[in-house]
Amino acid sequence: MFIELTEIVKDGLTTYASVPKQRPISINVNKIQAFHVEASTDNCIIEMRRESIKVKEDYEAVKEKIGT
């Protein structure tokens, strides 16, 4: 099963004041290792096997979409 979220793209060229780029992303829930709230914002970090993905949705929204 896949879920669709909004990824916040990390770009090394952005400044602190600039708005980060966003794009839709589909994630296979079977590949998710863990997910947690980012410390300084309401965004959620999804831990995959080899990478972490920062998404716009909050923890509760991601939890609901995954169905846990």
Contact map, one row per residue, 1 for C-alpha under 8 A:
11100000000000000000000000011100000000000000000000000000000000000000
11110000000000000000000001111000000000000000000000000000000000000000
11111000000000000000000001111000000000000000000000000000000000001100
01111100000000000000000111100000000000000000000000000000000000000000
00111110000000000000000111100000000000000000000000000011100000000000
00011111000000000000011110000000000000000000000000000011100000000000
00001111100000000000011110000000000000000000000000001111000000000000
00000111110000000001111000000000000000000000000000001111000000000000
00000011111000000001111000000000000000000000000000000100000000000000
00000001111100000001100000000000000000000000000000000000000000000000
00000000111111000001100000000000000000000000000000000000000000000000
00000000011111000000000000000000000000000000000000000000000000000000
00000000001111100000000000000000000000000000000000000000000000000000
00000000001111110111000000000000000000000000000000000000000000000000
00000000000011111100000000000000000000000000000000000000000000000000
00000000000001111100000000000000000000000000000000000000000000000000
00000000000000111110000000000000000000000000000000000000000000000000
00000000000001111111000000000000000000000000000000000000000000000000
00000000000001001111100000000000000000000000000000000000000000000000
00000001111001000111110000000000000000000000000000000000000000000000
00000001111000000011111000000000000000000000000000000000000000000000
00000111100000000001111100000000000000000000000000000000000000000000
00000111100000000000111110000000000000000000000000000000000000000000
00011110000000000000011111000000000000000000000000000000000000000000
00011110000000000000001111100000000000000000000000000000000000000000
01111000000000000000000111110000000000000000000000000000000000000000
01111000000000000000000011111010000000000000000000000000000000000000
11100000000000000000000001111111000000000000000000000000000000000000
11100000000000000000000000111111000000000000000000000000000000000100
10000000000000000000000000011111000000000000000000000000000000000000
00000000000000000000000000111111100000000000000110000000000000000000
00000000000000000000000000011111111000000000011110000000000000000000
00000000000000000000000000000011111000000000011110000000000000000000
00000000000000000000000000000001111100000000011100000000000000000000
00000000000000000000000000000001111110000001111000000000001000000000
00000000000000000000000000000000011111000001110000000000001000000000
00000000000000000000000000000000001111101111100000000000011000000000
00000000000000000000000000000000000111111111100000000000000000000000
00000000000000000000000000000000000011111100000000000000000000000000
00000000000000000000000000000000000001111100000000000000000000000000
00000000000000000000000000000000000011111110000000000000000000000000
00000000000000000000000000000000000011111111000000000000111000000000
00000000000000000000000000000000000011001111100000000111111000000000
00000000000000000000000000000000001111000111110000000111111001000000
00000000000000000000000000000000001111000011111000011110000000000000
00000000000000000000000000000001111100000001111100011110000000000000
00000000000000000000000000000001111000000000111111111000000000000000
00000000000000000000000000000011110000000000011111111000000000000000
00000000000000000000000000000011100000000000001111100000000000000000
00000000000000000000000000000000000000000000001111110000000000000000
00000000000000000000000000000000000000000000001111111000000000000000
00000000000000000000000000000000000000000000111101111100000000000000
00000011000000000000000000000000000000000000111100111110000000000000
00000011100000000000000000000000000000000011110000011111000000000000
00001111000000000000000000000000000000000011110000001111110000000000
00001111000000000000000000000000000000000011000000000111110000000000
00001100000000000000000000000000000000000111000000000011111011000000
00000000000000000000000000000000000010000111000000000011111111000000
00000000000000000000000000000000001110000111000000000000111111100000
00000000000000000000000000000000000000000000000000000000011111110000
00000000000000000000000000000000000000000000000000000000111111111000
00000000000000000000000000000000000000000001000000000000111111111100
00000000000000000000000000000000000000000000000000000000001111111111
00000000000000000000000000000000000000000000000000000000000111111111
00100000000000000000000000000000000000000000000000000000000011111110
00100000000000000000000000001000000000000000000000000000000001111111
00000000000000000000000000000000000000000000000000000000000000111111
00000000000000000000000000000000000000000000000000000000000000110111
